[in-house]
Amino acid sequence: MKRGNVRKIATSFRSCPPSVFVYTLKPAMAEGEPAHYICAKCYEHRKRSILHGAGKEQGVETFHCQECNSKFYVGSFEPYDGEEGYSSSP
């Protein structure tokens, strides 16, 4: 089996809120690799570029692709209440 076909079997396409699409490594196929996101744009161009976390602020985590320089914002915005901290409801 070609290496590209093996990778397609080992990954799955998924949606993260709010409609960000990435590839993830299937847990059963991980073979010791940690869980991670793969850039969908690069993956479609036959490049496996792991997205790097750039921090989380107010419920939204930022991921960066070093190959195509795309940024992905994943999560749900949580407004900050200066007196009580983060709130999940407005």
Backbone as CSV, one residue per row, in Angstrom:
resi,resn,N_x,N_y,N_z,CA_x,CA_y,CA_z,C_x,C_y,C_z
1,MET,0.840,-1.171,0.000,0.000,0.000,0.000,0.889,1.240,0.000
2,LYS,0.544,2.249,-0.784,1.322,3.470,-0.850,1.214,4.235,0.459
3,ARG,2.279,4.986,0.769,2.313,5.743,2.022,1.142,6.724,2.131
4,GLY,0.779,7.381,1.030,-0.341,8.319,1.041,-1.647,7.645,1.403
5,ASN,-1.856,6.423,0.912,-3.066,5.681,1.241,-3.097,5.291,2.709
6,VAL,-1.943,4.953,3.265,-1.867,4.610,4.687,-2.254,5.817,5.522
7,ARG,-1.769,6.987,5.162,-2.099,8.206,5.908,-3.583,8.503,5.854
8,LYS,-4.208,8.319,4.688,-5.642,8.576,4.589,-6.435,7.620,5.473
9,ILE,-5.983,6.396,5.602,-6.648,5.429,6.475,-6.449,5.813,7.937
10,ALA,-5.300,6.372,8.277,-4.964,6.687,9.660,-5.566,8.001,10.152
11,THR,-6.143,8.791,9.259,-6.694,10.082,9.654,-8.183,10.155,9.367
12,SER,-8.837,11.102,10.038,-10.244,11.349,9.769,-10.467,12.859,9.673
13,PHE,-11.396,13.252,8.843,-11.744,14.650,8.626,-12.799,15.019,9.645
14,ARG,-12.593,16.135,10.354,-13.591,16.505,11.353,-13.774,18.004,11.428
15,SER,-14.870,18.387,12.006,-15.215,19.790,12.197,-15.045,20.149,13.664
16,CYS,-14.413,21.271,13.917,-14.273,21.809,15.270,-15.059,23.115,15.315
17,PRO,-15.689,23.420,16.450,-16.452,24.675,16.502,-15.530,25.872,16.341
18,PRO,-15.876,26.892,15.646,-17.126,27.170,14.936,-16.998,26.916,13.438
19,SER,-16.959,25.728,12.991,-16.853,25.338,11.577,-15.432,25.442,11.038
20,VAL,-14.480,24.946,11.800,-13.092,24.835,11.361,-12.884,23.365,11.016
21,PHE,-12.328,23.090,9.832,-12.149,21.722,9.392,-10.680,21.335,9.421
22,VAL,-10.407,20.195,10.036,-9.045,19.688,10.195,-9.052,18.172,10.012
23,TYR,-7.884,17.617,9.874,-7.722,16.168,9.920,-7.140,15.816,11.283
24,THR,-7.545,14.685,11.812,-7.013,14.205,13.085,-6.530,12.771,12.916
25,LEU,-5.610,12.409,13.752,-5.091,11.049,13.751,-6.080,10.156,14.493
26,LYS,-6.475,9.044,13.877,-7.383,8.111,14.544,-6.639,7.461,15.708
27,PRO,-7.244,7.428,16.899,-6.566,6.846,18.068,-6.069,5.418,17.835
28,ALA,-6.828,4.615,17.112,-6.436,3.219,16.873,-5.211,3.111,15.968
29,MET,-4.895,4.177,15.235,-3.773,4.161,14.296,-2.586,4.981,14.800
30,ALA,-2.656,5.491,16.014,-1.653,6.437,16.522,-0.259,5.834,16.673
31,GLU,-0.160,4.581,17.047,1.128,3.914,17.243,2.098,4.763,18.069
32,GLY,1.594,5.321,19.173,2.437,6.091,20.081,2.479,7.583,19.804
33,GLU,1.962,8.040,18.666,1.945,9.475,18.378,0.891,10.153,19.241
34,PRO,1.178,11.368,19.739,0.163,12.089,20.520,-0.953,12.601,19.600
35,ALA,-2.115,12.848,20.173,-3.230,13.404,19.410,-2.831,14.775,18.867
36,HIS,-3.229,15.066,17.617,-2.893,16.358,17.022,-3.829,16.650,15.855
37,TYR,-3.869,17.928,15.471,-4.624,18.359,14.296,-3.660,18.513,13.129
38,ILE,-4.166,18.242,11.897,-3.388,18.398,10.677,-4.134,19.392,9.786
39,CYS,-3.401,20.339,9.210,-3.983,21.360,8.338,-4.670,20.703,7.135
40,ALA,-5.961,20.994,6.954,-6.726,20.391,5.858,-6.223,20.869,4.498
41,LYS,-5.865,22.134,4.389,-5.374,22.674,3.114,-4.082,21.969,2.697
42,CYS,-3.147,21.862,3.603,-1.869,21.200,3.297,-2.069,19.713,3.034
43,TYR,-2.951,19.085,3.813,-3.213,17.658,3.656,-3.727,17.351,2.253
44,GLU,-4.590,18.218,1.732,-5.129,18.024,0.385,-4.047,18.208,-0.676
45,HIS,-2.960,18.894,-0.310,-1.816,19.058,-1.217,-0.709,18.049,-0.899
46,ARG,-1.095,16.975,-0.215,-0.197,15.866,0.129,0.952,16.257,1.051
47,LYS,0.675,17.224,1.931,1.648,17.613,2.948,1.000,17.391,4.304
48,ARG,1.718,16.810,5.217,1.200,16.567,6.574,1.792,17.622,7.484
49,SER,1.061,18.706,7.667,1.527,19.808,8.493,0.718,19.841,9.785
50,ILE,1.387,19.545,10.885,0.730,19.529,12.197,0.491,20.964,12.642
51,LEU,-0.733,21.237,13.101,-1.073,22.573,13.586,-0.496,22.765,14.985
52,HIS,0.099,23.924,15.193,0.723,24.241,16.479,-0.166,25.199,17.252
53,GLY,-0.414,24.870,18.522,-1.218,25.725,19.379,-0.472,27.005,19.711
54,ALA,-1.194,28.121,19.646,-0.594,29.420,19.938,-1.252,30.071,21.143
55,GLY,-1.983,29.281,21.935,-2.601,29.805,23.147,-4.111,29.838,23.074
56,LYS,-4.687,30.011,24.240,-6.145,30.059,24.373,-6.519,31.327,25.130
57,GLU,-7.490,32.051,24.587,-7.946,33.274,25.224,-9.449,33.370,25.112
58,GLN,-10.092,33.561,26.228,-11.541,33.701,26.311,-12.282,32.566,25.607
59,GLY,-11.817,31.336,25.810,-12.489,30.157,25.289,-12.140,29.788,23.860
60,VAL,-11.331,30.597,23.183,-10.966,30.334,21.792,-9.475,30.009,21.721
61,GLU,-9.159,28.831,21.172,-7.775,28.418,21.027,-7.309,28.690,19.601
62,THR,-6.114,29.234,19.467,-5.551,29.563,18.170,-4.535,28.503,17.769
63,PHE,-4.652,28.023,16.523,-3.703,27.071,15.960,-3.084,27.691,14.715
64,HIS,-1.819,27.376,14.464,-1.085,27.949,13.333,-0.455,26.839,12.510
65,CYS,-0.585,26.943,11.191,0.076,26.018,10.272,1.356,26.684,9.787
66,GLN,2.487,26.078,10.088,3.762,26.659,9.701,4.070,26.451,8.218
67,GLU,3.362,25.541,7.572,3.587,25.272,6.149,2.922,26.325,5.269
68,CYS,1.620,26.572,5.477,0.884,27.521,4.621,0.557,28.832,5.323
69,ASN,0.956,28.936,6.594,0.788,30.143,7.407,-0.675,30.458,7.736
70,SER,-1.563,29.470,7.652,-2.963,29.670,8.018,-3.103,29.687,9.532
71,LYS,-4.119,30.407,10.014,-4.451,30.407,11.438,-5.867,29.886,11.587
72,PHE,-6.081,29.109,12.639,-7.382,28.519,12.916,-7.797,28.892,14.331
73,TYR,-9.042,29.317,14.486,-9.570,29.697,15.792,-10.653,28.688,16.158
74,VAL,-10.410,27.932,17.216,-11.285,26.828,17.609,-11.843,27.081,18.999
75,GLY,-13.147,26.891,19.147,-13.788,27.025,20.448,-14.943,28.002,20.394
76,SER,-15.459,28.303,21.570,-16.575,29.234,21.704,-16.144,30.403,22.576
77,PHE,-16.420,31.599,22.113,-16.040,32.801,22.836,-16.705,32.848,24.200
78,GLU,-15.924,33.110,25.216,-16.428,33.259,26.584,-16.093,34.672,27.047
79,PRO,-17.118,35.527,27.203,-16.826,36.893,27.632,-16.169,36.916,29.005
80,TYR,-15.295,37.872,29.210,-14.579,38.001,30.480,-15.301,38.998,31.357
81,ASP,-15.625,38.564,32.559,-16.224,39.442,33.558,-15.122,39.749,34.561
82,GLY,-14.652,40.964,34.579,-13.515,41.365,35.387,-13.627,41.001,36.866
83,GLU,-14.844,40.980,37.399,-15.021,40.697,38.825,-15.108,39.205,39.123
84,GLU,-15.750,38.448,38.250,-15.995,37.039,38.530,-15.227,36.084,37.634
85,GLY,-14.410,36.578,36.742,-13.670,35.695,35.847,-14.463,35.393,34.581
86,TYR,-14.151,34.278,33.950,-14.795,33.916,32.695,-16.197,33.387,32.960
87,SER,-17.094,33.707,32.055,-18.473,33.255,32.148,-18.836,32.530,30.873
88,SER,-19.551,31.419,30.973,-19.942,30.692,29.781,-21.284,31.163,29.238
89,SER,-21.955,32.041,29.956,-23.221,32.577,29.470,-23.189,34.099,29.556
90,PRO,-23.849,34.778,28.605,-23.822,36.251,28.588,-24.555,36.867,29.737
